[in-house]
Amino acid sequence: MEAYCVKCKAKKEMSDAKEVKMKNGRKAMKGKCPVCGTGMYRILGK
């Protein structure tokens, strides 16, 4: 899953990506940047 890394300022492929459910019931992917290790988050469609 590809997401935007705020620290690197570029789109990268997430490592350790897991699907999570937000408080409002929507799905999202949570992972880490393979380069700098910063947490990455991507909200998925309905």
PDB file of N, H, CA, C and O in Angstrom:
ATOM      1  N   MET A   1       0.850  -1.182   0.000  1.00  0.00           N
ATOM      2  CA  MET A   1       0.000   0.000   0.000  1.00  0.00           C
ATOM      3  C   MET A   1       0.888   1.235   0.000  1.00  0.00           C
ATOM      4  O   MET A   1       1.823   1.329   0.794  1.00  0.00           O
ATOM      5  N   GLU A   2       0.603   2.168  -0.875  1.00  0.00           N
ATOM      6  H   GLU A   2      -0.157   2.091  -1.520  1.00  0.00           H
ATOM      7  CA  GLU A   2       1.388   3.388  -0.998  1.00  0.00           C
ATOM      8  C   GLU A   2       0.749   4.504  -0.173  1.00  0.00           C
ATOM      9  O   GLU A   2      -0.472   4.658  -0.170  1.00  0.00           O
ATOM     10  N   ALA A   3       1.569   5.274   0.520  1.00  0.00           N
ATOM     11  H   ALA A   3       2.561   5.149   0.518  1.00  0.00           H
ATOM     12  CA  ALA A   3       1.093   6.392   1.334  1.00  0.00           C
ATOM     13  C   ALA A   3       2.133   7.506   1.311  1.00  0.00           C
ATOM     14  O   ALA A   3       3.271   7.293   0.894  1.00  0.00           O
ATOM     15  N   TYR A   4       1.735   8.695   1.763  1.00  0.00           N
ATOM     16  H   TYR A   4       0.811   8.868   2.102  1.00  0.00           H
ATOM     17  CA  TYR A   4       2.622   9.857   1.780  1.00  0.00           C
ATOM     18  C   TYR A   4       3.377   9.945   3.103  1.00  0.00           C
ATOM     19  O   TYR A   4       2.778   9.889   4.176  1.00  0.00           O
ATOM     20  N   CYS A   5       4.687  10.084   3.015  1.00  0.00           N
ATOM     21  H   CYS A   5       5.174  10.129   2.143  1.00  0.00           H
ATOM     22  CA  CYS A   5       5.514  10.266   4.213  1.00  0.00           C
ATOM     23  C   CYS A   5       5.748  11.761   4.404  1.00  0.00           C
ATOM     24  O   CYS A   5       6.280  12.431   3.519  1.00  0.00           O
ATOM     25  N   VAL A   6       5.349  12.279   5.560  1.00  0.00           N
ATOM     26  H   VAL A   6       4.916  11.735   6.279  1.00  0.00           H
ATOM     27  CA  VAL A   6       5.470  13.706   5.842  1.00  0.00           C
ATOM     28  C   VAL A   6       6.933  14.105   6.023  1.00  0.00           C
ATOM     29  O   VAL A   6       7.327  15.202   5.627  1.00  0.00           O
ATOM     30  N   LYS A   7       7.727  13.244   6.607  1.00  0.00           N
ATOM     31  H   LYS A   7       7.408  12.353   6.929  1.00  0.00           H
ATOM     32  CA  LYS A   7       9.133  13.544   6.868  1.00  0.00           C
ATOM     33  C   LYS A   7       9.960  13.557   5.569  1.00  0.00           C
ATOM     34  O   LYS A   7      10.758  14.469   5.349  1.00  0.00           O
ATOM     35  N   CYS A   8       9.764  12.538   4.709  1.00  0.00           N
ATOM     36  H   CYS A   8       9.116  11.797   4.887  1.00  0.00           H
ATOM     37  CA  CYS A   8      10.496  12.440   3.435  1.00  0.00           C
ATOM     38  C   CYS A   8       9.881  13.320   2.344  1.00  0.00           C
ATOM     39  O   CYS A   8      10.530  13.610   1.339  1.00  0.00           O
ATOM     40  N   LYS A   9       8.624  13.743   2.543  1.00  0.00           N
ATOM     41  H   LYS A   9       8.097  13.507   3.359  1.00  0.00           H
ATOM     42  CA  LYS A   9       7.867  14.542   1.572  1.00  0.00           C
ATOM     43  C   LYS A   9       7.745  13.832   0.230  1.00  0.00           C
ATOM     44  O   LYS A   9       7.951  14.432  -0.825  1.00  0.00           O
ATOM     45  N   ALA A  10       7.405  12.533   0.284  1.00  0.00           N
ATOM     46  H   ALA A  10       7.238  12.045   1.141  1.00  0.00           H
ATOM     47  CA  ALA A  10       7.237  11.740  -0.932  1.00  0.00           C
ATOM     48  C   ALA A  10       6.316  10.559  -0.664  1.00  0.00           C
ATOM     49  O   ALA A  10       6.140  10.131   0.477  1.00  0.00           O
ATOM     50  N   LYS A  11       5.726  10.036  -1.751  1.00  0.00           N
ATOM     51  H   LYS A  11       5.869  10.383  -2.678  1.00  0.00           H
ATOM     52  CA  LYS A  11       4.895   8.836  -1.629  1.00  0.00           C
ATOM     53  C   LYS A  11       5.811   7.628  -1.628  1.00  0.00           C
ATOM     54  O   LYS A  11       6.703   7.510  -2.468  1.00  0.00           O
ATOM     55  N   LYS A  12       5.583   6.728  -0.676  1.00  0.00           N
ATOM     56  H   LYS A  12       4.858   6.824   0.007  1.00  0.00           H
ATOM     57  CA  LYS A  12       6.405   5.521  -0.554  1.00  0.00           C
ATOM     58  C   LYS A  12       5.517   4.332  -0.235  1.00  0.00           C
ATOM     59  O   LYS A  12       4.380   4.495   0.206  1.00  0.00           O
ATOM     60  N   GLU A  13       6.041   3.143  -0.458  1.00  0.00           N
ATOM     61  H   GLU A  13       6.965   3.011  -0.816  1.00  0.00           H
ATOM     62  CA  GLU A  13       5.348   1.902  -0.119  1.00  0.00           C
ATOM     63  C   GLU A  13       5.508   1.658   1.381  1.00  0.00           C
ATOM     64  O   GLU A  13       6.628   1.647   1.892  1.00  0.00           O
ATOM     65  N   MET A  14       4.394   1.464   2.087  1.00  0.00           N
ATOM     66  H   MET A  14       3.484   1.473   1.672  1.00  0.00           H
ATOM     67  CA  MET A  14       4.433   1.255   3.545  1.00  0.00           C
ATOM     68  C   MET A  14       5.011  -0.111   3.888  1.00  0.00           C
ATOM     69  O   MET A  14       4.776  -1.086   3.175  1.00  0.00           O
ATOM     70  N   SER A  15       5.764  -0.180   4.972  1.00  0.00           N
ATOM     71  H   SER A  15       5.956   0.613   5.551  1.00  0.00           H
ATOM     72  CA  SER A  15       6.200  -1.471   5.490  1.00  0.00           C
ATOM     73  C   SER A  15       5.405  -1.747   6.763  1.00  0.00           C
ATOM     74  O   SER A  15       4.996  -0.808   7.445  1.00  0.00           O
ATOM     75  N   ASP A  16       5.185  -2.995   7.088  1.00  0.00           N
ATOM     76  H   ASP A  16       5.518  -3.758   6.533  1.00  0.00           H
ATOM     77  CA  ASP A  16       4.385  -3.416   8.248  1.00  0.00           C
ATOM     78  C   ASP A  16       2.965  -2.841   8.197  1.00  0.00           C
ATOM     79  O   ASP A  16       2.421  -2.437   9.225  1.00  0.00           O
ATOM     80  N   ALA A  17       2.365  -2.804   6.999  1.00  0.00           N
ATOM     81  H   ALA A  17       2.807  -3.132   6.164  1.00  0.00           H
ATOM     82  CA  ALA A  17       1.023  -2.227   6.830  1.00  0.00           C
ATOM     83  C   ALA A  17      -0.050  -3.132   7.428  1.00  0.00           C
ATOM     84  O   ALA A  17      -0.076  -4.338   7.182  1.00  0.00           O
ATOM     85  N   LYS A  18      -0.935  -2.523   8.219  1.00  0.00           N
ATOM     86  H   LYS A  18      -0.914  -1.544   8.418  1.00  0.00           H
ATOM     87  CA  LYS A  18      -2.049  -3.252   8.835  1.00  0.00           C
ATOM     88  C   LYS A  18      -3.315  -2.444   8.641  1.00  0.00           C
ATOM     89  O   LYS A  18      -3.286  -1.214   8.686  1.00  0.00           O
ATOM     90  N   GLU A  19      -4.447  -3.142   8.422  1.00  0.00           N
ATOM     91  H   GLU A  19      -4.470  -4.141   8.386  1.00  0.00           H
ATOM     92  CA  GLU A  19      -5.725  -2.457   8.292  1.00  0.00           C
ATOM     93  C   GLU A  19      -6.305  -2.219   9.684  1.00  0.00           C
ATOM     94  O   GLU A  19      -6.400  -3.143  10.492  1.00  0.00           O
ATOM     95  N   VAL A  20      -6.686  -0.985   9.955  1.00  0.00           N
ATOM     96  H   VAL A  20      -6.609  -0.234   9.299  1.00  0.00           H
ATOM     97  CA  VAL A  20      -7.280  -0.623  11.242  1.00  0.00           C
ATOM     98  C   VAL A  20      -8.633   0.039  11.013  1.00  0.00           C
ATOM     99  O   VAL A  20      -8.935   0.484   9.905  1.00  0.00           O
ATOM    100  N   LYS A  21      -9.445   0.101  12.063  1.00  0.00           N
ATOM    101  H   LYS A  21      -9.200  -0.260  12.963  1.00  0.00           H
ATOM    102  CA  LYS A  21     -10.749   0.742  11.983  1.00  0.00           C
ATOM    103  C   LYS A  21     -10.720   1.993  12.850  1.00  0.00           C
ATOM    104  O   LYS A  21     -10.354   1.936  14.024  1.00  0.00           O
ATOM    105  N   MET A  22     -11.108   3.126  12.264  1.00  0.00           N
ATOM    106  H   MET A  22     -11.405   3.173  11.311  1.00  0.00           H
ATOM    107  CA  MET A  22     -11.112   4.385  13.001  1.00  0.00           C
ATOM    108  C   MET A  22     -12.370   4.484  13.871  1.00  0.00           C
ATOM    109  O   MET A  22     -13.282   3.667  13.746  1.00  0.00           O
ATOM    110  N   LYS A  23     -12.411   5.485  14.749  1.00  0.00           N
ATOM    111  H   LYS A  23     -11.670   6.149  14.851  1.00  0.00           H
ATOM    112  CA  LYS A  23     -13.544   5.671  15.659  1.00  0.00           C
ATOM    113  C   LYS A  23     -14.872   5.820  14.923  1.00  0.00           C
ATOM    114  O   LYS A  23     -15.906   5.344  15.391  1.00  0.00           O
ATOM    115  N   ASN A  24     -14.837   6.487  13.764  1.00  0.00           N
ATOM    116  H   ASN A  24     -13.997   6.874  13.384  1.00  0.00           H
ATOM    117  CA  ASN A  24     -16.071   6.731  13.020  1.00  0.00           C
ATOM    118  C   ASN A  24     -16.497   5.526  12.175  1.00  0.00           C
ATOM    119  O   ASN A  24     -17.498   5.599  11.462  1.00  0.00           O
ATOM    120  N   GLY A  25     -15.746   4.413  12.246  1.00  0.00           N
ATOM    121  H   GLY A  25     -14.933   4.353  12.825  1.00  0.00           H
ATOM    122  CA  GLY A  25     -16.116   3.186  11.557  1.00  0.00           C
ATOM    123  C   GLY A  25     -15.468   2.991  10.200  1.00  0.00           C
ATOM    124  O   GLY A  25     -15.624   1.929   9.598  1.00  0.00           O
ATOM    125  N   ARG A  26     -14.747   3.983   9.703  1.00  0.00           N
ATOM    126  H   ARG A  26     -14.621   4.846  10.192  1.00  0.00           H
ATOM    127  CA  ARG A  26     -14.085   3.858   8.404  1.00  0.00           C
ATOM    128  C   ARG A  26     -12.779   3.089   8.543  1.00  0.00           C
ATOM    129  O   ARG A  26     -12.180   3.039   9.618  1.00  0.00           O
ATOM    130  N   LYS A  27     -12.345   2.485   7.426  1.00  0.00           N
ATOM    131  H   LYS A  27     -12.831   2.525   6.553  1.00  0.00           H
ATOM    132  CA  LYS A  27     -11.113   1.698   7.426  1.00  0.00           C
ATOM    133  C   LYS A  27      -9.921   2.567   7.030  1.00  0.00           C
ATOM    134  O   LYS A  27     -10.063   3.545   6.296  1.00  0.00           O
ATOM    135  N   ALA A  28      -8.749   2.191   7.529  1.00  0.00           N
ATOM    136  H   ALA A  28      -8.634   1.396   8.125  1.00  0.00           H
ATOM    137  CA  ALA A  28      -7.510   2.894   7.201  1.00  0.00           C
ATOM    138  C   ALA A  28      -6.355   1.905   7.255  1.00  0.00           C
ATOM    139  O   ALA A  28      -6.455   0.856   7.891  1.00  0.00           O
ATOM    140  N   MET A  29      -5.265   2.241   6.588  1.00  0.00           N
ATOM    141  H   MET A  29      -5.184   3.093   6.071  1.00  0.00           H
ATOM    142  CA  MET A  29      -4.054   1.433   6.620  1.00  0.00           C
ATOM    143  C   MET A  29      -3.012   2.183   7.435  1.00  0.00           C
ATOM    144  O   MET A  29      -2.825   3.388   7.265  1.00  0.00           O
ATOM    145  N   LYS A  30      -2.340   1.464   8.318  1.00  0.00           N
ATOM    146  H   LYS A  30      -2.492   0.486   8.456  1.00  0.00           H
ATOM    147  CA  LYS A  30      -1.333   2.049   9.193  1.00  0.00           C
ATOM    148  C   LYS A  30      -0.038   1.275   9.000  1.00  0.00           C
ATOM    149  O   LYS A  30      -0.037   0.044   9.000  1.00  0.00           O
ATOM    150  N   GLY A  31       1.069   2.001   8.834  1.00  0.00           N
ATOM    151  H   GLY A  31       1.069   3.001   8.834  1.00  0.00           H
ATOM    152  CA  GLY A  31       2.356   1.344   8.642  1.00  0.00           C
ATOM    153  C   GLY A  31       3.510   2.275   8.945  1.00  0.00           C
ATOM    154  O   GLY A  31       3.336   3.308   9.591  1.00  0.00           O
ATOM    155  N   LYS A  32       4.700   1.901   8.470  1.00  0.00           N
ATOM    156  H   LYS A  32       4.841   1.062   7.945  1.00  0.00           H
ATOM    157  CA  LYS A  32       5.899   2.702   8.704  1.00  0.00           C
ATOM    158  C   LYS A  32       6.596   2.990   7.383  1.00  0.00           C
ATOM    159  O   LYS A  32       6.491   2.221   6.427  1.00  0.00           O
ATOM    160  N   CYS A  33       7.309   4.112   7.346  1.00  0.00           N
ATOM    161  H   CYS A  33       7.394   4.737   8.122  1.00  0.00           H
ATOM    162  CA  CYS A  33       8.099   4.480   6.168  1.00  0.00           C
ATOM    163  C   CYS A  33       9.342   3.589   6.141  1.00  0.00           C
ATOM    164  O   CYS A  33      10.036   3.473   7.152  1.00  0.00           O
ATOM    165  N   PRO A  34       9.634   2.954   4.992  1.00  0.00           N
ATOM    166  CA  PRO A  34      10.805   2.077   4.921  1.00  0.00           C
ATOM    167  C   PRO A  34      12.136   2.818   5.016  1.00  0.00           C
ATOM    168  O   PRO A  34      13.151   2.211   5.361  1.00  0.00           O
ATOM    169  N   VAL A  35      12.151   4.123   4.716  1.00  0.00           N
ATOM    170  H   VAL A  35      11.327   4.615   4.436  1.00  0.00           H
ATOM    171  CA  VAL A  35      13.396   4.899   4.728  1.00  0.00           C
ATOM    172  C   VAL A  35      13.695   5.487   6.104  1.00  0.00           C
ATOM    173  O   VAL A  35      14.769   5.255   6.659  1.00  0.00           O
ATOM    174  N   CYS A  36      12.724   6.265   6.669  1.00  0.00           N
ATOM    175  H   CYS A  36      11.852   6.453   6.217  1.00  0.00           H
ATOM    176  CA  CYS A  36      13.004   6.979   7.922  1.00  0.00           C
ATOM    177  C   CYS A  36      12.310   6.366   9.143  1.00  0.00           C
ATOM    178  O   CYS A  36      12.641   6.726  10.273  1.00  0.00           O
ATOM    179  N   GLY A  37      11.358   5.449   8.943  1.00  0.00           N
ATOM    180  H   GLY A  37      11.090   5.157   8.025  1.00  0.00           H
ATOM    181  CA  GLY A  37      10.700   4.782  10.062  1.00  0.00           C
ATOM    182  C   GLY A  37       9.546   5.557  10.687  1.00  0.00           C
ATOM    183  O   GLY A  37       9.009   5.135  11.711  1.00  0.00           O
ATOM    184  N   THR A  38       9.154   6.680  10.092  1.00  0.00           N
ATOM    185  H   THR A  38       9.591   7.022   9.260  1.00  0.00           H
ATOM    186  CA  THR A  38       8.043   7.475  10.592  1.00  0.00           C
ATOM    187  C   THR A  38       6.722   6.747  10.350  1.00  0.00           C
ATOM    188  O   THR A  38       6.573   6.038   9.355  1.00  0.00           O
ATOM    189  N   GLY A  39       5.769   6.922  11.259  1.00  0.00           N
ATOM    190  H   GLY A  39       5.890   7.497  12.067  1.00  0.00           H
ATOM    191  CA  GLY A  39       4.457   6.311  11.089  1.00  0.00           C
ATOM    192  C   GLY A  39       3.714   6.910   9.907  1.00  0.00           C
ATOM    193  O   GLY A  39       3.701   8.127   9.726  1.00  0.00           O
ATOM    194  N   MET A  40       3.088   6.038   9.092  1.00  0.00           N
ATOM    195  H   MET A  40       3.099   5.049   9.239  1.00  0.00           H
ATOM    196  CA  MET A  40       2.323   6.482   7.925  1.00  0.00           C
ATOM    197  C   MET A  40       0.884   6.020   8.094  1.00  0.00           C
ATOM    198  O   MET A  40       0.622   4.995   8.723  1.00  0.00           O
ATOM    199  N   TYR A  41      -0.045   6.779   7.532  1.00  0.00           N
ATOM    200  H   TYR A  41       0.168   7.612   7.021  1.00  0.00           H
ATOM    201  CA  TYR A  41      -1.463   6.501   7.693  1.00  0.00           C
ATOM    202  C   TYR A  41      -2.168   6.832   6.388  1.00  0.00           C
ATOM    203  O   TYR A  41      -1.907   7.878   5.794  1.00  0.00           O
ATOM    204  N   ARG A  42      -3.059   5.956   5.931  1.00  0.00           N
ATOM    205  H   ARG A  42      -3.271   5.106   6.413  1.00  0.00           H
ATOM    206  CA  ARG A  42      -3.834   6.213   4.724  1.00  0.00           C
ATOM    207  C   ARG A  42      -5.279   5.805   4.948  1.00  0.00           C
ATOM    208  O   ARG A  42      -5.561   4.655   5.286  1.00  0.00           O
ATOM    209  N   ILE A  43      -6.196   6.749   4.760  1.00  0.00           N
ATOM    210  H   ILE A  43      -5.968   7.683   4.486  1.00  0.00           H
ATOM    211  CA  ILE A  43      -7.629   6.465   4.914  1.00  0.00           C
ATOM    212  C   ILE A  43      -8.126   5.817   3.626  1.00  0.00           C
ATOM    213  O   ILE A  43      -7.858   6.302   2.527  1.00  0.00           O
ATOM    214  N   LEU A  44      -8.858   4.708   3.779  1.00  0.00           N
ATOM    215  H   LEU A  44      -9.077   4.313   4.672  1.00  0.00           H
ATOM    216  CA  LEU A  44      -9.394   3.973   2.637  1.00  0.00           C
ATOM    217  C   LEU A  44     -10.815   4.424   2.328  1.00  0.00           C
ATOM    218  O   LEU A  44     -11.476   5.044   3.161  1.00  0.00           O
ATOM    219  N   GLY A  45     -11.278   4.104   1.121  1.00  0.00           N
ATOM    220  H   GLY A  45     -10.741   3.600   0.445  1.00  0.00           H
ATOM    221  CA  GLY A  45     -12.644   4.425   0.714  1.00  0.00           C
ATOM    222  C   GLY A  45     -13.659   3.560   1.430  1.00  0.00           C
ATOM    223  O   GLY A  45     -13.300   2.627   2.148  1.00  0.00           O
ATOM    224  N   LYS A  46     -14.924   3.875   1.231  1.00  0.00           N
ATOM    225  H   LYS A  46     -15.215   4.634   0.648  1.00  0.00           H
ATOM    226  CA  LYS A  46     -16.006   3.154   1.909  1.00  0.00           C
ATOM    227  C   LYS A  46     -16.171   1.746   1.397  1.00  0.00           C
ATOM    228  O   LYS A  46     -17.041   1.015   1.870  1.00  0.00           O
TER     229      LYS A  46
END
